[in-house]
Amino acid sequence: MSAGYYVEEACYYLYKLKLKAEDIGKQFNISAEQVANAVKEYEAKIAAGEISYEQETEKFWSTLLRENSGDEKVTLVDEKGRYYHGWRTELEQLPTENLVKLLVLNKDYSDKHPLSEFSKTQPAVGYDPLIPLRNIRRTVELIDEILQKRPATEKEKLSRGLRKAKKEGEPKRTSAVEKKPRKASKLTDRKSKK
């Protein structure tokens, strides 16, 4: 396939994603008229049955568009330790309480991970098995950065949320009444038998 085919494909899917022809043209260093022609050519190929419309291709161009517009893909972890992905703009829209929960959960996971210390060093050249852990560390920094930009009232909620999250993570303390009596040691048993 020629380079022209990929330009047509890109123009078509980006145009379907509501991007203006002028903006698409700037990305590919072509005029808005050339973009309109590329979209028409691609639509004609779809109508003729030469190619088909594909959701995966649209998703690919959508992801590229988001990344090119400054959005950042982030890696997060859930309560069970499973990885999943999101976007920076999605994090920015979350309420402070949810961001604090994500921050605490991901920070705890990355700090308690057995390879945590290794993920703080420079990445290896070539294959790096610690990429997911490094990405979670990056996400923790990003969430912290987002929270620091929130207004003062939000920061108060943040500090309350962090204190509450720490308390929930600590083991529950029992009062002196609830404590079980200690078993007598062998030494004290021997003395009482004599």
Stockholm file with secondary structure:
# STOCKHOLM 1.0

chainA/1-194         MSAGYYVEEACYYLYKLKLKAEDIGKQFNISAEQVANAVKEYEAKIAAGEISYEQETEKFWSTLLRENSGDEKVTLVDEKGRYYHGWRTELEQLPTENLVKLLVLNKDYSDKHPLSEFSKTQPAVGYDPLIPLRNIRRTVELIDEILQKRPATEKEKLSRGLRKAKKEGEPKRTSAVEKKPRKASKLTDRKSKK
#=GR chainA/1-194 SS CCHHHHHHHHHHHHHHTTCCHHHHHHHHTCCHHHHHHHHHHHHHHHHHTSSCCCHHHHHHHHHHHHHHTTCCEEEEECTTSCEEEEEHHHHHHSCHHHHHHHHHHHHHHHHHSTTHHHHTSCCCSSCCTTHHHHHHHHHHHHHHHHHHTSCHHHHHHHHHHHHHHHHHHSCCCCCTTTSCCCCCCHHHHHHHHC
#=GC SS_cons         CCHHHHHHHHHHHHHHTTCCHHHHHHHHTCCHHHHHHHHHHHHHHHHHTSSCCCHHHHHHHHHHHHHHTTCCEEEEECTTSCEEEEEHHHHHHSCHHHHHHHHHHHHHHHHHSTTHHHHTSCCCSSCCTTHHHHHHHHHHHHHHHHHHTSCHHHHHHHHHHHHHHHHHHSCCCCCTTTSCCCCCCHHHHHHHHC
//
